[in-house]
Amino acid sequence: MRFLTLIFTAFLITATAFAAPKQQGPVVINPKSLRTMLLSRNIDIAIALNEVQQAKAQVAQARGNLLPSVNLGTVISSGPSFMLTSVSFLLPFLMPSKWMDLKESSYLLKAQGTSYYLAQLNQFASAYSVYLTVVGDMQLRGALQKQYENFKAIEEQLRLPAEVGIIRKEDYLQAQAQAQLALVQVSQVDELIKREKASVRQMLGLELNQEIVFEAVHVPSSSAESMSPQALLDKVHESSPEAVQMTALITAAQYNKWSKAFSFLSGSSLGVNRPSTGGAFSSVTQTGSVNLGFGYFPALEISNLNIEQLKLRKKELRLDQAQLIETTLGALEEAQKQYTAASQAEDNMRQVYNAELMRYQVGITDILHVLELGNSLTSAVVNKVKAATALDTLRISLHRIMISDQFAGVETCEIERRSSGGIRGKLGRIFNPDKDKVTLDQICGQ
């Protein structure tokens, strides 16, 4: 009974350790908290981490394939007894192809670790963009709400004069319709914000009863904004995680080719035989086997073609990065112009609208001009918010390319520690695999 109690207690402790932490009070979203919560809660990132674990297990399997194994030969006699007739020690670490398989698995693990790092970067870029979109829509909602309140105030001012016949009833109805249309715009933005909040809640794995508060921020500018597309491409291409991943895949494919090249050496063993008449073991012999079939050379050709295809993919990657950089820098330059123009337009239209509203209040102009200028002011506000959101989104893309700003806080994966080189160091890692072992938590900074 005591043993069962201990088991149950250990299970509860383990379950508590792996349970998602409960958030107390409102969840405040800013760039830093967004990155922290996303990297620890997002399901897609957790799946990518599981794939790293699988690749790590495959490396352990390839390392285990290098360890010697024992094959016992026996003769069963009449009765329950048996006689051991031979002992064979399989020596796979003498096979070059086994070492190549280990190297291939190691570089595939490195590529998978980079894939996990890319999943974190891309998921955060997407979440960061959604977050800034919500912030922009909330700012738009505030401006539209203020405009609705202005139209509603005009409507209330016209209600009594219209009822007593001082002004035309049509003027009052037009002001009322304008206020209702402004309310519709506010409601539409409210609906959009609710959908965006649901997306953020899903990305962060938050419960439905947890309140989300968004801090209003803007993405800082990058030093790369003043660089030419070619200079930026030369700076980031080789060090980019995409290029690092492709290099690891090419290296793994090259080791796969050498594994195929040495595959004709299919086995090596050390045998000890026992004479049939009994006595001690004697006649130690070392044997090896060679298997060279018709599929040997086509397999080498396929390996070479795979390597060539990966090299072409790397060239394609450079072209894709060049297109992305050129598009981002070009769009960012135009977005800055649009934001400057939209900000000036909003300031001008607000001054004109306020002046026209004062003229109407003293009876110099009619309500139609005031409402038309109110619509123009709303359009200017919308254009400014859209330009600001576009500018923030493009800067997110640029920081993603540069791995700067908040992206610099996403940790890369350290697959294995450095060990001593040479044959002794390599054999030491085979017969003592825990020497340079790195846990999964240490691998990707979880």
N, C-alpha and C positions, 0 to 999 in steps of 0.2 A: 504493500500500500504506500509506504514511504517512497519507494522507487517511482511509482506512478505519479505521485505528487511532485517529485523533482522534475520528471519529464514534462508534466503539464506546465510547471512554472517556467522551465526553459523555453517551452514553446511560446508562452505569452510574452516573454522577454524578447525573443526573436521577432515575433509578429509586431511588437511595439517598435522595435528598431527599424523595421522596414516599412512601417506605416507612414503615409504621407502626413507631414506635420499639419495640425489644425491651426488655421489662421484666426486670431482673435481680433475683433473689430474690423473696420473697413480695410480693404487691401488698397494701398496707395501705389499707383503705377507711375513710375518715372523710368528713364532709360536704364538706370542701374538695377532697380528692383525688377524690371521686366526681364533683363538678361539673366539675373540670378534665378528667378522663378521659372523661366522658360527652360533653362538648361537642366533643371532638376525635376520638372514635372511633365514636360511634353512627351507624349506617347511615341511620336515618330523618332525622337532622339533616343528614347529608351530602346526602341527596336534596333536602331543603328548600333547602340552600345552592345546589344545582344549579339549582333553580327560580328563585332570585334571579338567578343568572347568565343564565338565559334571558330573564328580564324586562329585565335590563340590556342584553342584546343587542338586544332589541326597541326600547329607547329609542335605541340607536345607529342602528338601521335607520330609525326615524322622523326622527332628526336628519339622516341621509344623504339622506332624501327631500326635504329642503329645499335641497340643493345644486343649482346649475345643471348642466345637461347639454347636450351638443352633438349635433345631428343633421345629418349631412353628406349632401347630395343630389348624386348623380353621374349622368352619362349615359355609358353604355358604347358606344363607337364600334366600327367594324369594326377588329379587331386587338386587340392586348394593352393598348392605352392606354385611359384613361378621362378624362373631363373633369368637374371639380367645378363644379356649377351653382348650389348654394345652401348656405348655412350657417344653421341655426336654433339659437338658444340658448333652451332651455327654462328658465323662471324660476319654479320651484315655490314659492320663498320669498315670492313676491307673493300666493300663494293663502292666505287666512285659514284654510281648512280644514287645510292642512298644519301650521300652527302649533298648531292645536287638537289635531291628532293627536299632535304631539310632547308637548304638555302632558298629554294623556290617558295616553300611555305613561309619562311621568315619574311621574305619580301612581300608576299601576298598579305601577311599580317600587317606589315607596314602600310601597304596600300589601303587595307581595310580600316586601320587606325586613322589614316588621312581622310577616308570616306566619312568616318564618324565626325571628325573635325569639320569637314565640309557641311555635314548635316546640321551641326550646331550653328555654323555661320549663316547658312541659307535660311534656316528656320528663324533665327534671330532677326535677319534682315527683313523677312516677311512680317514677323510680329512687330518689329520697330516701325515699319511702314504703316501697318494697321493702326498702331498706337498714335502715330502722328496724324493719321487721317481722322481718327476720333477727336483729337485735340482741335484740328481745323474745323471739323463739323460742329464742335461745341462752341467755337468762336463764331462761326456762322450763325448758329442758333441764337446766340446772344444778340447779335446785330439784328437778326430778323425779328426777335422778340421786342427789341426796342422800337423798331420801325412799326410793328403791329400796335404797340402802345401809343405811338404818335398818331397813327391813323384812327385808333379807337378814341383818343382824346378829341380829334377833329370831329368825329362822328357825334360824340356827346355834346360838343359845342353847337352843332347844327340841329340837334334833335328838337329843342324847344323853339328856336326860330322857325323851323319848318312846320311845327304844329300850329303856331299862331299865324302863319302866313307871311312872315317877314321875308323869308327866302323861299325859293322854289323847292318843292318837295323832291324834285329830281336831284338837286344838289345833295340833299341829305342821303337819298338812296345810293347815290354814287359813292359818297364817302363811306357809307355802311358796307357796300359791296367791296370797296378797296380794303377795308379793315378785315373783312371775312377772308378775302384772298390772301392777305398777309398772315392770317391765322392758319390757313391751309399750308402755307409754306413752312411755318414753324412746326406744324404737326408732321409734315413730311420729313423734315430734318430730325425730329424726335424719333420717328420710326427708324430712320437710317442709323441713328446713334444706338438705339436698342439692339439692332442687328449686329452692329460692330462690337458692342459690349459682349454679346453672346459669343462672337468669334474669339474675342480675347479670353473669355471665361473658358472656352473649350481648349484653347491653346495652352493655357496655364493650369488646366485641371482644377479649377476652383468650383466650390459648391454653389448651388443656386441661391442659398441664403446668405452668401458673402457679398457685401457691398463693395463695389469697385469705384475708386476715386482716381481720376486722371489728372496728373499735374500738367499744366500748360507750359511746354518748353518748345524750343526750336533747335534743330540740329546745327552744331557749330560748323563753320566753314572749314575747308581742308586746304592745306598748302598745295595740293595737286591741282586746284582750280586754275592756277596760273601756269601750269605746265602744258607743253604741247602733247598731243596724243602719242606721238612716237617716243618722246622722252619718258612718258608715264609707262608705256608698254615695255620699254627697255628696263625700266626700274623694277617692275612688279612681276614680269612673266616667269623668269626662272625660279624665283622664290615663292611663287604662288602655290597654294596647296594643291590646285589642280595639276600643275606641272610636276610637283613632287610626287603626286599619286601616279601619274603616267610614267614617270621615271622608274618608280618601284615596280610597276606592272611590266615594263620592258625588261628590267633586270630579272624579274621572276621568270619571264618567258625565255630569256637567254639561259638561265639555269635549267629550265625545263628541256631546252634543246640539248644541253650537255648530258642531262639525265637520259634522254633518248639515245644519245651517242654511245653511252657506256652500258646501255641496257642489255647488250649481248653477253656481258658478264653477269650471269643470273644467280650465282651462289658461291659461297665459300664456307667450308666447314673443317673442323678438326675432329677426327674419329679415333676412338679407343675401342678395340675389340677384345673379347674374351674367348679363349679356346673352348670348343665344345666339350672338351674333357674336364673342364673346370679349371681351377687355378686363378691366379691373379690376372688383371687386365694387362694387355701388352700390345705391341704393334701400333704405336701412335702414327696416324697418317693424316695429312692435310689434303683435302680435295677441293676442286672447283669445277664449275660447270659453265659452258658457253652455249648460247642459243642465238644463232644468227639465221633469221627466217627471211622470207620474201617481203614482209612488211617493214623491214628495218629501214630501208632507204626512203620509202614514202613517208614514214613517220618523221624522219629528219627534215624532209621537204616541207611537211605541214608545220613543223615547229618554226622553220625559217620564215614561212609565210605569215605565221601568227606574229612573229617579231616585227616583220615589215608592216603589217597592218597597224600594230600599236604605234610604231614610229610615225605612220601617216596620221594617226589620231592625234599625236602630240603636235604635229604641224597644223592640223585642223584647229586644235585648241588655241594656238597662237593667233590664228586668223579670227577665231571667235572672240578672243579677248581684245584684239585690235578693234573689231567692230563695236564691242560693248564700250570700250574706252572712248572711241571717237563719238559714238552716239551720246554717251553720258555727258562728256565735256561740252559737246555742241548744244545739247538740250539745256544743260545747266547755264550756259551763257545766255541763251534766249529766255530762260525762266527768270534770271536776274533782271533782264530788261523789262519783262512783263510785270514783275512785282513792283519795280520802281514806278512804272507807268500807272499801274493799278492803284498804288498808294497815293500818287499825286491826283489821279482822277477822283478817288474817294474824298480826299480833302477838299477838292474844288466843289464837287457836287454837294457835300455837306454844307459848305458855306452858302452856296446858291439856294439850297433848300431852306435853310434857316432864314435867309433874307426874304425869300418869297413867302414863307409862312408868316413873317412879321408884316409884310405888305398886305396879306389877306386879312390879318387880324385888325388892321386899321382901315380896311375897305378899299385898298388901292387895286388889288387884283382879285381874280375869281378862284373858286375852289379847284377848278379843272387844272389850272397851272400848278397848284400846290401838289395835287395827286400825281400828276405826270412827273414832276421833279422828284417826288417820293419814290416812284418806280425806278427812275434813273439812279437815284442814290442806292436803292436796293441792288440793282445790277452792278454798280461800282463796288459795293461791299462784297458781293459774291465773287466777282472777278479777283479782288484782292486776296480773299481767303483761298481761292483755288490756286492762285499764283504762289502764295506762301506754302501751301501744302505740296505743290509740285516741286518747289525749290527744296523743301525738306526731304522729299522722297528721293530726288536726284542726289542730294548730298549723302543720303544713306547708301545709295548704290556706289558712290565714289569712296566712301569710307570702307565699304565692303571690299572693294577692289584693293584698297591700300592696306586693309586690316588695321585700321586706325580708329580713333574715338572709342566707342563702346566695344567694337569688335576686337580691339587689342586685349580686352579682358577675357576673351574666350581662350581657354588653355588648349595647347596642342597635346597630342598623345605621345608619351614616352614608352615605347614598346619594351625595350630591354636595356639594362645597364651595360656599360662597356666592360668587357672582360679582357683577360690577358690574351695576347695573340699567339700564333704558332700552333703546332700540332698539340703540344701539351695543354695549352689553354682550351683548344677545341675539344679534345678528349675529356678534359675536366668538366666541360659543360654537358657532355653526353652522360658521363657516369655520375655526375653530381648536378642534376638539372636545377636544384634549388639555389645553387650558388649565385646565379645572376637572374633569379626569378623576380618578376615585378607583378604585383597583384593588379587585378582589374581596376581597383580604386585608384592605384597609383598611376596606371596607364593613362587615364583620360581625366584626371583631376576631379573625380567625383567626390 
